[in-house]
Amino acid sequence: MKFTSILGLGALLAASPVLAHYKFTRLFANNGWQPDMKYIRPWTAAISDDGYVADINSADMRCHANARPVNEIITVQAGQTVGFGVAGSRGIVHEGVYTAYLARLPSGQALRSWNGDGNWFKIWAKGSTGVTSEKILFDMKSTEWKFDIPKRVPSGQYLLRFEHIALHSAGAPQFYISCAQLDIKNGGNGSPTGDRKTIKFPGGYKRGDQWLFGSIWWPFRNWETPGPKVWS
């Protein structure tokens, strides 16, 4: 009975844009929080302004639904701490994993017009925090997440992609995404390879991936953080 009630609550939240959706509009860089949506690509979600992406085969998987480049590009240093914050007071209301990716601007293109169809590599992830007899647990209390740009990342202009994958509805993941425009200085000559390889969006996540279309509710299977391993 208790398990059924929890599922019912999840379904109610999923049906309510006011209660269930959230967006990441605050960028942490250069030792401080930047103004709301500064350096972050705006989007227009299908469900509401702070809705999610549901189609893993859509180009919206790069930076959210109909995301548009901005003129502002923030200069940061390799090895520096960056991060994202969730808007408003609701915080996170769905269980799921957090990840951060970088994609370097291809030669001959401009970051102010590039659509993000490049090679993305993971620089940070926060997965499960535990498990109970009912479900797999994730961080739902934080409102800010910070992580470091790898010191070995080559200098250049990048898109920084922050993502929360809501997994509360088995088989129907929801992707909450934001992208910031960075110019990284004083980098190295590192290159993601092997199990820390780059991926494409769309294409990096597939419908056959067990973590994506499995269930965090009992009875559940082993769950792993999606995508490649973190490169640092």
Beta strands, then each sheet from edge to edge (+ up, - down):
strand 1: 24-29
strand 2: 32-33
strand 3: 74-77
strand 4: 81-86
strand 5: 96-104
strand 6: 120-126
strand 7: 130-131
strand 8: 136-137
strand 9: 144-148
strand 10: 156-166
strand 11: 174-185
sheet 1: 2+ 1- 4+ 9-
sheet 2: 3+ 11+ 10- 5+ 6-
sheet 3: 7+ 8-
end
